[in-house]
């Protein structure tokens, strides 16, 4: 089904925009990764010490990309925010309730149902939602209620689908006055429904920080080739849409100003700016899909992170012989640290490096070749070559290869401990992010 759709969407840009909503119908596997069913970290998040992120909105929040199949795993802006929170030293969990094709009216209905404690079906939220996961997601109003009440940070993208009717009107070559009247009506709906949604969320959780993004236009400006100008989309209509998105941006800022005047914690994220002039680079518009590509989602994640936390962190470039980066309590192991070693797919680090990074007490018994680390009320012992770890006096089977003395060049004689086993034994959160090739350890 998805291949048939892709074969049909190589059309002029206006048709690409009109068809974009339906490109998502074949995406069926997302719910197992970071949907409302919860990420793996969210399921494990039973402690109040977790920094909890909840994501709401449309396909941008869901992390959809062109070419996604039932086996695709998203790496959208929400996943970037999860990583940025880990970078800040937060024990973090996130849940993503993004629904493909959602409008502000649907978002308001979904959030209100959660606030009221009502069970709903998809058509109660919004008619003809194209998301194949929608029945499962909207059935979780009870979980959404709890997620919103517990959240430290709530993020959302919404509004792009609200303008779909305006795009259709332009496709029909309606007079610009007619399109403008429809745009005004749609913007009024956007403003009313979004503000009502945010007020409902604030009532559920007045302490959460809420970040809402504006919308970007995926249509590039006319191409200039020598003395020729080649419009990829009627320029008058492109300028009309740019003006409309500018008005949406202003209305979002107005909502934020009103809520913050009442003491709330809402911020507007300008995600449109990075896309202006970079539409071909940051979206899949050339392939007939207006959604961001991997670079586009990085740009959105960066915009959110800078607005929320004032920056966007990355790890240092790794030397060719360094397999992974390690970030402990918000600090990357220094360049002077002994390089990590991978054995049987498990990460091992020099015991002195990890103890120093945690500020833990470390002792070494030469006679028994046992390392003892005391931290956070726990006492953990690893013996070289042993298949067991002793945690607070209780011996437990190791699920990784045992601790060892390295014989590799540059680390010979160093005692290496299994990082995940050590972190779990000390009650720490350990998260490996394959996209960054980075292990995060947080208290």
C-alpha positions, 0 to 999 in steps of 0.5 A: 500500500505504501509503495503505491502511494509513493508512486502516485505522489510525484506531482506539482508541489501544490498536490504534494501538500494536499496529499501529504496527510495521506502519506502516513496511512501505511505507518503501523509499527510506531506504537511499539517504540515511543507512542502512548504505550510508552517508551521503555524508559517510561515503563521503568519510571516508577520513582519520583526522581524522574524528569518526565517529558510528555509529548502531544500533537500531530505527525511532527510530534510523532516523528513521522518521516517519509518512507516509514514502514511498520518496522520504522523506529522514530528519531524525532524532536521528542527523542532529541529532547529525551537525549538533551534531558539526559545530557543535563544529568536528569534521570529521564522518562518520556511518553509520546501521544502524537497522532498523525493528522491531528488538528487543534480541535482533535487535540483539545477533544483528546486532552479534555476527555483525559481531564474528564476521565472519559473513555473515547473512540477515534471519531469522538476526537476527530473524524477520519484520522489517518493514523493506524495507531489512533484507536490504541492511543485515544483509548488511553485517556486515563494514562494521558491524565496521569502523564500530564499530572506527573509531567515536568515538561510538556511539548507539542506541535500542532496547527499544520493540519488546521491549514489543510483546507486552505491548501485545498482552496488554493489548489482549486484556484479560488480567488485569493479573497476567498482563501484569505477568509478561510485562512482567517477562520482557520486561524481563529479556530487554531487560536481558540482550540489551542488556548482551551487545550493549554488551559485544560493542561494547566488546570491538571498540572500548573507546575509543568513547563509547556513548550508549543511550536509554530509551523514551518512552510516546506515549499522552497522559494523559486530556483534561480538558474543563471538568468532564469527563475523557476517557481516550484510553486506559484509564488503569489500563493507561497507568499500567501502561505508564508503570511498565514504562517506568520499570523499563526506564529503571532497568534501563538505568541498572543496565547503564550503572553495571556497564559503567562500573565496569569502565572503559567509556564508556557513558551513558544518555540520558533521551529519555522526559522531553521526551515526558511531557505532550507526546505529541500535540505530539511524536509522530504518535499522533493520526494513528495512528502512535507514531513521533516527528514532526519536533519529536519527533526534535529533542527526542530529538536535543537529549536525546542532545546534552546528555547527550553534549556538555553542550549543543545549539547553534543558529545565530543568527536570520538577518536577512531579507536573509541567505540562509545562516548560516556556521559555520567551525571551530565558530564562526558568522561574527559579526554584523559579518561581511559577509552571504554571497551566493548565486549560481547556487545556490553560497554566496560569502563575503567573503574577509576574513571567511573568512580571519579565521575560519580564521586564514589568511594573506590577500594581495590583488594590485590589479594582477591582482585576485587573492586569495591565501589560505595555510592548512594547507600550501596556497596558493590563488589566486582571480582576479576573473572567472576560471573557474580556481582555482590550488591549490599552483601547479596551475590547476584548473577552477572548478565554481562561478561565479568570484570577484567584486567585490560591487556590492550595498548593504552589501557593495559593493567586497568581494571574494567567493570561492566558499566550497565551492571555497575549502574544498575547495582548502584540504583542509577539510570543507564541509557544507551542511545545508538544514534549518538553512540553514547551511554548516559548514566544518571542518578 
